[in-house]
Amino acid sequence: MRKYACRFTVQERVAQEVANELERIIEPHGVIVHLRARHSCTQCRGVKEMGALTRTIERRGDYVSNHQLAAEFMSLAGLDH
């Protein structure tokens, strides 16, 4: 993760790069990458919600085509609310 997040980028691109690397290394049937980040750039621009979190989810393979499988992952990961 640090490999991709250490340079200026957007959260969605980091999620895509991590998913690409997982697919390349382990060749799974599917991948879900969940990122939750606090962005100091929004705080610098005067956004009133200090500490607001942004969530990005990148889905690939079976997690795109099989909604039940994706829902099961989200539930097990505590992301279903």
Phi and psi restraints in degrees (range 20) as a CNS / XPLOR table:
assign (resid 1 and name C) (resid 2 and name N)
       (resid 2 and name CA) (resid 2 and name C) 1.0 -61.7 20.0 2
assign (resid 2 and name N) (resid 2 and name CA)
       (resid 2 and name C) (resid 3 and name N) 1.0 -29.0 20.0 2
assign (resid 2 and name C) (resid 3 and name N)
       (resid 3 and name CA) (resid 3 and name C) 1.0 -56.9 20.0 2
assign (resid 3 and name N) (resid 3 and name CA)
       (resid 3 and name C) (resid 4 and name N) 1.0 -36.6 20.0 2
assign (resid 3 and name C) (resid 4 and name N)
       (resid 4 and name CA) (resid 4 and name C) 1.0 -96.0 20.0 2
assign (resid 4 and name N) (resid 4 and name CA)
       (resid 4 and name C) (resid 5 and name N) 1.0 -27.6 20.0 2
assign (resid 4 and name C) (resid 5 and name N)
       (resid 5 and name CA) (resid 5 and name C) 1.0 -89.1 20.0 2
assign (resid 5 and name N) (resid 5 and name CA)
       (resid 5 and name C) (resid 6 and name N) 1.0 -6.3 20.0 2
assign (resid 5 and name C) (resid 6 and name N)
       (resid 6 and name CA) (resid 6 and name C) 1.0 -78.1 20.0 2
assign (resid 6 and name N) (resid 6 and name CA)
       (resid 6 and name C) (resid 7 and name N) 1.0 -13.1 20.0 2
assign (resid 6 and name C) (resid 7 and name N)
       (resid 7 and name CA) (resid 7 and name C) 1.0 -110.8 20.0 2
assign (resid 7 and name N) (resid 7 and name CA)
       (resid 7 and name C) (resid 8 and name N) 1.0 166.1 20.0 2
assign (resid 7 and name C) (resid 8 and name N)
       (resid 8 and name CA) (resid 8 and name C) 1.0 -66.4 20.0 2
assign (resid 8 and name N) (resid 8 and name CA)
       (resid 8 and name C) (resid 9 and name N) 1.0 125.7 20.0 2
assign (resid 8 and name C) (resid 9 and name N)
       (resid 9 and name CA) (resid 9 and name C) 1.0 -164.4 20.0 2
assign (resid 9 and name N) (resid 9 and name CA)
       (resid 9 and name C) (resid 10 and name N) 1.0 -178.6 20.0 2
assign (resid 9 and name C) (resid 10 and name N)
       (resid 10 and name CA) (resid 10 and name C) 1.0 -107.9 20.0 2
assign (resid 10 and name N) (resid 10 and name CA)
       (resid 10 and name C) (resid 11 and name N) 1.0 154.1 20.0 2
assign (resid 10 and name C) (resid 11 and name N)
       (resid 11 and name CA) (resid 11 and name C) 1.0 -58.9 20.0 2
assign (resid 11 and name N) (resid 11 and name CA)
       (resid 11 and name C) (resid 12 and name N) 1.0 -38.3 20.0 2
assign (resid 11 and name C) (resid 12 and name N)
       (resid 12 and name CA) (resid 12 and name C) 1.0 -62.5 20.0 2
assign (resid 12 and name N) (resid 12 and name CA)
       (resid 12 and name C) (resid 13 and name N) 1.0 -39.0 20.0 2
assign (resid 12 and name C) (resid 13 and name N)
       (resid 13 and name CA) (resid 13 and name C) 1.0 -67.4 20.0 2
assign (resid 13 and name N) (resid 13 and name CA)
       (resid 13 and name C) (resid 14 and name N) 1.0 -38.4 20.0 2
assign (resid 13 and name C) (resid 14 and name N)
       (resid 14 and name CA) (resid 14 and name C) 1.0 -60.5 20.0 2
assign (resid 14 and name N) (resid 14 and name CA)
       (resid 14 and name C) (resid 15 and name N) 1.0 -45.1 20.0 2
assign (resid 14 and name C) (resid 15 and name N)
       (resid 15 and name CA) (resid 15 and name C) 1.0 -61.3 20.0 2
assign (resid 15 and name N) (resid 15 and name CA)
       (resid 15 and name C) (resid 16 and name N) 1.0 -41.9 20.0 2
assign (resid 15 and name C) (resid 16 and name N)
       (resid 16 and name CA) (resid 16 and name C) 1.0 -64.9 20.0 2
assign (resid 16 and name N) (resid 16 and name CA)
       (resid 16 and name C) (resid 17 and name N) 1.0 -42.3 20.0 2
assign (resid 16 and name C) (resid 17 and name N)
       (resid 17 and name CA) (resid 17 and name C) 1.0 -66.1 20.0 2
assign (resid 17 and name N) (resid 17 and name CA)
       (resid 17 and name C) (resid 18 and name N) 1.0 -39.6 20.0 2
assign (resid 17 and name C) (resid 18 and name N)
       (resid 18 and name CA) (resid 18 and name C) 1.0 -65.7 20.0 2
assign (resid 18 and name N) (resid 18 and name CA)
       (resid 18 and name C) (resid 19 and name N) 1.0 -43.8 20.0 2
assign (resid 18 and name C) (resid 19 and name N)
       (resid 19 and name CA) (resid 19 and name C) 1.0 -61.6 20.0 2
assign (resid 19 and name N) (resid 19 and name CA)
       (resid 19 and name C) (resid 20 and name N) 1.0 -42.4 20.0 2
assign (resid 19 and name C) (resid 20 and name N)
       (resid 20 and name CA) (resid 20 and name C) 1.0 -58.5 20.0 2
assign (resid 20 and name N) (resid 20 and name CA)
       (resid 20 and name C) (resid 21 and name N) 1.0 -44.9 20.0 2
assign (resid 20 and name C) (resid 21 and name N)
       (resid 21 and name CA) (resid 21 and name C) 1.0 -66.7 20.0 2
assign (resid 21 and name N) (resid 21 and name CA)
       (resid 21 and name C) (resid 22 and name N) 1.0 -41.8 20.0 2
assign (resid 21 and name C) (resid 22 and name N)
       (resid 22 and name CA) (resid 22 and name C) 1.0 -61.4 20.0 2
assign (resid 22 and name N) (resid 22 and name CA)
       (resid 22 and name C) (resid 23 and name N) 1.0 -43.3 20.0 2
assign (resid 22 and name C) (resid 23 and name N)
       (resid 23 and name CA) (resid 23 and name C) 1.0 -62.8 20.0 2
assign (resid 23 and name N) (resid 23 and name CA)
       (resid 23 and name C) (resid 24 and name N) 1.0 -40.0 20.0 2
assign (resid 23 and name C) (resid 24 and name N)
       (resid 24 and name CA) (resid 24 and name C) 1.0 -66.9 20.0 2
assign (resid 24 and name N) (resid 24 and name CA)
       (resid 24 and name C) (resid 25 and name N) 1.0 -42.3 20.0 2
assign (resid 24 and name C) (resid 25 and name N)
       (resid 25 and name CA) (resid 25 and name C) 1.0 -77.7 20.0 2
assign (resid 25 and name N) (resid 25 and name CA)
       (resid 25 and name C) (resid 26 and name N) 1.0 -48.2 20.0 2
assign (resid 25 and name C) (resid 26 and name N)
       (resid 26 and name CA) (resid 26 and name C) 1.0 -108.3 20.0 2
assign (resid 26 and name N) (resid 26 and name CA)
       (resid 26 and name C) (resid 27 and name N) 1.0 -6.8 20.0 2
assign (resid 26 and name C) (resid 27 and name N)
       (resid 27 and name CA) (resid 27 and name C) 1.0 46.6 20.0 2
assign (resid 27 and name N) (resid 27 and name CA)
       (resid 27 and name C) (resid 28 and name N) 1.0 57.0 20.0 2
assign (resid 27 and name C) (resid 28 and name N)
       (resid 28 and name CA) (resid 28 and name C) 1.0 -80.2 20.0 2
assign (resid 28 and name N) (resid 28 and name CA)
       (resid 28 and name C) (resid 29 and name N) 1.0 171.1 20.0 2
assign (resid 28 and name C) (resid 29 and name N)
       (resid 29 and name CA) (resid 29 and name C) 1.0 -76.6 20.0 2
assign (resid 29 and name N) (resid 29 and name CA)
       (resid 29 and name C) (resid 30 and name N) 1.0 -20.3 20.0 2
assign (resid 29 and name C) (resid 30 and name N)
       (resid 30 and name CA) (resid 30 and name C) 1.0 -167.1 20.0 2
assign (resid 30 and name N) (resid 30 and name CA)
       (resid 30 and name C) (resid 31 and name N) 1.0 159.2 20.0 2
assign (resid 30 and name C) (resid 31 and name N)
       (resid 31 and name CA) (resid 31 and name C) 1.0 -140.8 20.0 2
assign (resid 31 and name N) (resid 31 and name CA)
       (resid 31 and name C) (resid 32 and name N) 1.0 138.9 20.0 2
assign (resid 31 and name C) (resid 32 and name N)
       (resid 32 and name CA) (resid 32 and name C) 1.0 -126.4 20.0 2
assign (resid 32 and name N) (resid 32 and name CA)
       (resid 32 and name C) (resid 33 and name N) 1.0 129.3 20.0 2
assign (resid 32 and name C) (resid 33 and name N)
       (resid 33 and name CA) (resid 33 and name C) 1.0 -116.1 20.0 2
assign (resid 33 and name N) (resid 33 and name CA)
       (resid 33 and name C) (resid 34 and name N) 1.0 125.3 20.0 2
assign (resid 33 and name C) (resid 34 and name N)
       (resid 34 and name CA) (resid 34 and name C) 1.0 -116.3 20.0 2
assign (resid 34 and name N) (resid 34 and name CA)
       (resid 34 and name C) (resid 35 and name N) 1.0 122.2 20.0 2
assign (resid 34 and name C) (resid 35 and name N)
       (resid 35 and name CA) (resid 35 and name C) 1.0 -118.8 20.0 2
assign (resid 35 and name N) (resid 35 and name CA)
       (resid 35 and name C) (resid 36 and name N) 1.0 136.2 20.0 2
assign (resid 35 and name C) (resid 36 and name N)
       (resid 36 and name CA) (resid 36 and name C) 1.0 -130.0 20.0 2
assign (resid 36 and name N) (resid 36 and name CA)
       (resid 36 and name C) (resid 37 and name N) 1.0 120.3 20.0 2
assign (resid 36 and name C) (resid 37 and name N)
       (resid 37 and name CA) (resid 37 and name C) 1.0 -136.7 20.0 2
assign (resid 37 and name N) (resid 37 and name CA)
       (resid 37 and name C) (resid 38 and name N) 1.0 152.2 20.0 2
assign (resid 37 and name C) (resid 38 and name N)
       (resid 38 and name CA) (resid 38 and name C) 1.0 -105.7 20.0 2
assign (resid 38 and name N) (resid 38 and name CA)
       (resid 38 and name C) (resid 39 and name N) 1.0 122.7 20.0 2
assign (resid 38 and name C) (resid 39 and name N)
       (resid 39 and name CA) (resid 39 and name C) 1.0 -104.0 20.0 2
assign (resid 39 and name N) (resid 39 and name CA)
       (resid 39 and name C) (resid 40 and name N) 1.0 114.7 20.0 2
assign (resid 39 and name C) (resid 40 and name N)
       (resid 40 and name CA) (resid 40 and name C) 1.0 -68.9 20.0 2
assign (resid 40 and name N) (resid 40 and name CA)
       (resid 40 and name C) (resid 41 and name N) 1.0 -24.3 20.0 2
assign (resid 40 and name C) (resid 41 and name N)
       (resid 41 and name CA) (resid 41 and name C) 1.0 -62.4 20.0 2
assign (resid 41 and name N) (resid 41 and name CA)
       (resid 41 and name C) (resid 42 and name N) 1.0 -35.8 20.0 2
assign (resid 41 and name C) (resid 42 and name N)
       (resid 42 and name CA) (resid 42 and name C) 1.0 -70.4 20.0 2
assign (resid 42 and name N) (resid 42 and name CA)
       (resid 42 and name C) (resid 43 and name N) 1.0 -36.3 20.0 2
assign (resid 42 and name C) (resid 43 and name N)
       (resid 43 and name CA) (resid 43 and name C) 1.0 -67.1 20.0 2
assign (resid 43 and name N) (resid 43 and name CA)
       (resid 43 and name C) (resid 44 and name N) 1.0 -36.9 20.0 2
assign (resid 43 and name C) (resid 44 and name N)
       (resid 44 and name CA) (resid 44 and name C) 1.0 -66.0 20.0 2
assign (resid 44 and name N) (resid 44 and name CA)
       (resid 44 and name C) (resid 45 and name N) 1.0 -29.4 20.0 2
assign (resid 44 and name C) (resid 45 and name N)
       (resid 45 and name CA) (resid 45 and name C) 1.0 -85.4 20.0 2
assign (resid 45 and name N) (resid 45 and name CA)
       (resid 45 and name C) (resid 46 and name N) 1.0 1.3 20.0 2
assign (resid 45 and name C) (resid 46 and name N)
       (resid 46 and name CA) (resid 46 and name C) 1.0 93.2 20.0 2
assign (resid 46 and name N) (resid 46 and name CA)
       (resid 46 and name C) (resid 47 and name N) 1.0 16.2 20.0 2
assign (resid 46 and name C) (resid 47 and name N)
       (resid 47 and name CA) (resid 47 and name C) 1.0 -61.3 20.0 2
assign (resid 47 and name N) (resid 47 and name CA)
       (resid 47 and name C) (resid 48 and name N) 1.0 132.9 20.0 2
assign (resid 47 and name C) (resid 48 and name N)
       (resid 48 and name CA) (resid 48 and name C) 1.0 -70.6 20.0 2
assign (resid 48 and name N) (resid 48 and name CA)
       (resid 48 and name C) (resid 49 and name N) 1.0 -27.5 20.0 2
assign (resid 48 and name C) (resid 49 and name N)
       (resid 49 and name CA) (resid 49 and name C) 1.0 -84.8 20.0 2
assign (resid 49 and name N) (resid 49 and name CA)
       (resid 49 and name C) (resid 50 and name N) 1.0 89.6 20.0 2
assign (resid 49 and name C) (resid 50 and name N)
       (resid 50 and name CA) (resid 50 and name C) 1.0 -67.2 20.0 2
assign (resid 50 and name N) (resid 50 and name CA)
       (resid 50 and name C) (resid 51 and name N) 1.0 133.5 20.0 2
assign (resid 50 and name C) (resid 51 and name N)
       (resid 51 and name CA) (resid 51 and name C) 1.0 81.0 20.0 2
assign (resid 51 and name N) (resid 51 and name CA)
       (resid 51 and name C) (resid 52 and name N) 1.0 10.6 20.0 2
assign (resid 51 and name C) (resid 52 and name N)
       (resid 52 and name CA) (resid 52 and name C) 1.0 -62.7 20.0 2
assign (resid 52 and name N) (resid 52 and name CA)
       (resid 52 and name C) (resid 53 and name N) 1.0 139.9 20.0 2
assign (resid 52 and name C) (resid 53 and name N)
       (resid 53 and name CA) (resid 53 and name C) 1.0 -102.9 20.0 2
assign (resid 53 and name N) (resid 53 and name CA)
       (resid 53 and name C) (resid 54 and name N) 1.0 145.4 20.0 2
assign (resid 53 and name C) (resid 54 and name N)
       (resid 54 and name CA) (resid 54 and name C) 1.0 -115.4 20.0 2
assign (resid 54 and name N) (resid 54 and name CA)
       (resid 54 and name C) (resid 55 and name N) 1.0 134.0 20.0 2
assign (resid 54 and name C) (resid 55 and name N)
       (resid 55 and name CA) (resid 55 and name C) 1.0 -114.7 20.0 2
assign (resid 55 and name N) (resid 55 and name CA)
       (resid 55 and name C) (resid 56 and name N) 1.0 134.4 20.0 2
assign (resid 55 and name C) (resid 56 and name N)
       (resid 56 and name CA) (resid 56 and name C) 1.0 -128.8 20.0 2
assign (resid 56 and name N) (resid 56 and name CA)
       (resid 56 and name C) (resid 57 and name N) 1.0 134.8 20.0 2
assign (resid 56 and name C) (resid 57 and name N)
       (resid 57 and name CA) (resid 57 and name C) 1.0 -127.3 20.0 2
assign (resid 57 and name N) (resid 57 and name CA)
       (resid 57 and name C) (resid 58 and name N) 1.0 125.1 20.0 2
assign (resid 57 and name C) (resid 58 and name N)
       (resid 58 and name CA) (resid 58 and name C) 1.0 -111.2 20.0 2
assign (resid 58 and name N) (resid 58 and name CA)
       (resid 58 and name C) (resid 59 and name N) 1.0 123.4 20.0 2
assign (resid 58 and name C) (resid 59 and name N)
       (resid 59 and name CA) (resid 59 and name C) 1.0 -116.6 20.0 2
assign (resid 59 and name N) (resid 59 and name CA)
       (resid 59 and name C) (resid 60 and name N) 1.0 142.1 20.0 2
assign (resid 59 and name C) (resid 60 and name N)
       (resid 60 and name CA) (resid 60 and name C) 1.0 -138.3 20.0 2
assign (resid 60 and name N) (resid 60 and name CA)
       (resid 60 and name C) (resid 61 and name N) 1.0 158.6 20.0 2
assign (resid 60 and name C) (resid 61 and name N)
       (resid 61 and name CA) (resid 61 and name C) 1.0 58.0 20.0 2
assign (resid 61 and name N) (resid 61 and name CA)
       (resid 61 and name C) (resid 62 and name N) 1.0 -130.9 20.0 2
assign (resid 61 and name C) (resid 62 and name N)
       (resid 62 and name CA) (resid 62 and name C) 1.0 -59.5 20.0 2
assign (resid 62 and name N) (resid 62 and name CA)
       (resid 62 and name C) (resid 63 and name N) 1.0 -24.9 20.0 2
assign (resid 62 and name C) (resid 63 and name N)
       (resid 63 and name CA) (resid 63 and name C) 1.0 -75.4 20.0 2
assign (resid 63 and name N) (resid 63 and name CA)
       (resid 63 and name C) (resid 64 and name N) 1.0 -13.7 20.0 2
assign (resid 63 and name C) (resid 64 and name N)
       (resid 64 and name CA) (resid 64 and name C) 1.0 -90.0 20.0 2
assign (resid 64 and name N) (resid 64 and name CA)
       (resid 64 and name C) (resid 65 and name N) 1.0 -45.1 20.0 2
assign (resid 64 and name C) (resid 65 and name N)
       (resid 65 and name CA) (resid 65 and name C) 1.0 -83.2 20.0 2
assign (resid 65 and name N) (resid 65 and name CA)
       (resid 65 and name C) (resid 66 and name N) 1.0 -23.8 20.0 2
assign (resid 65 and name C) (resid 66 and name N)
       (resid 66 and name CA) (resid 66 and name C) 1.0 -114.2 20.0 2
assign (resid 66 and name N) (resid 66 and name CA)
       (resid 66 and name C) (resid 67 and name N) 1.0 95.5 20.0 2
assign (resid 66 and name C) (resid 67 and name N)
       (resid 67 and name CA) (resid 67 and name C) 1.0 -65.2 20.0 2
assign (resid 67 and name N) (resid 67 and name CA)
       (resid 67 and name C) (resid 68 and name N) 1.0 -31.7 20.0 2
assign (resid 67 and name C) (resid 68 and name N)
       (resid 68 and name CA) (resid 68 and name C) 1.0 -66.2 20.0 2
assign (resid 68 and name N) (resid 68 and name CA)
       (resid 68 and name C) (resid 69 and name N) 1.0 -41.0 20.0 2
assign (resid 68 and name C) (resid 69 and name N)
       (resid 69 and name CA) (resid 69 and name C) 1.0 -63.7 20.0 2
assign (resid 69 and name N) (resid 69 and name CA)
       (resid 69 and name C) (resid 70 and name N) 1.0 -43.3 20.0 2
assign (resid 69 and name C) (resid 70 and name N)
       (resid 70 and name CA) (resid 70 and name C) 1.0 -63.7 20.0 2
assign (resid 70 and name N) (resid 70 and name CA)
       (resid 70 and name C) (resid 71 and name N) 1.0 -42.0 20.0 2
assign (resid 70 and name C) (resid 71 and name N)
       (resid 71 and name CA) (resid 71 and name C) 1.0 -63.9 20.0 2
assign (resid 71 and name N) (resid 71 and name CA)
       (resid 71 and name C) (resid 72 and name N) 1.0 -38.3 20.0 2
assign (resid 71 and name C) (resid 72 and name N)
       (resid 72 and name CA) (resid 72 and name C) 1.0 -64.1 20.0 2
assign (resid 72 and name N) (resid 72 and name CA)
       (resid 72 and name C) (resid 73 and name N) 1.0 -44.1 20.0 2
assign (resid 72 and name C) (resid 73 and name N)
       (resid 73 and name CA) (resid 73 and name C) 1.0 -59.5 20.0 2
assign (resid 73 and name N) (resid 73 and name CA)
       (resid 73 and name C) (resid 74 and name N) 1.0 -48.7 20.0 2
assign (resid 73 and name C) (resid 74 and name N)
       (resid 74 and name CA) (resid 74 and name C) 1.0 -59.9 20.0 2
assign (resid 74 and name N) (resid 74 and name CA)
       (resid 74 and name C) (resid 75 and name N) 1.0 -40.0 20.0 2
assign (resid 74 and name C) (resid 75 and name N)
       (resid 75 and name CA) (resid 75 and name C) 1.0 -65.6 20.0 2
assign (resid 75 and name N) (resid 75 and name CA)
       (resid 75 and name C) (resid 76 and name N) 1.0 -48.2 20.0 2
assign (resid 75 and name C) (resid 76 and name N)
       (resid 76 and name CA) (resid 76 and name C) 1.0 -62.8 20.0 2
assign (resid 76 and name N) (resid 76 and name CA)
       (resid 76 and name C) (resid 77 and name N) 1.0 -33.0 20.0 2
assign (resid 76 and name C) (resid 77 and name N)
       (resid 77 and name CA) (resid 77 and name C) 1.0 -84.3 20.0 2
assign (resid 77 and name N) (resid 77 and name CA)
       (resid 77 and name C) (resid 78 and name N) 1.0 -2.1 20.0 2
assign (resid 77 and name C) (resid 78 and name N)
       (resid 78 and name CA) (resid 78 and name C) 1.0 73.0 20.0 2
assign (resid 78 and name N) (resid 78 and name CA)
       (resid 78 and name C) (resid 79 and name N) 1.0 28.5 20.0 2
assign (resid 78 and name C) (resid 79 and name N)
       (resid 79 and name CA) (resid 79 and name C) 1.0 -109.5 20.0 2
assign (resid 79 and name N) (resid 79 and name CA)
       (resid 79 and name C) (resid 80 and name N) 1.0 12.4 20.0 2
assign (resid 79 and name C) (resid 80 and name N)
       (resid 80 and name CA) (resid 80 and name C) 1.0 -90.0 20.0 2
assign (resid 80 and name N) (resid 80 and name CA)
       (resid 80 and name C) (resid 81 and name N) 1.0 10.2 20.0 2
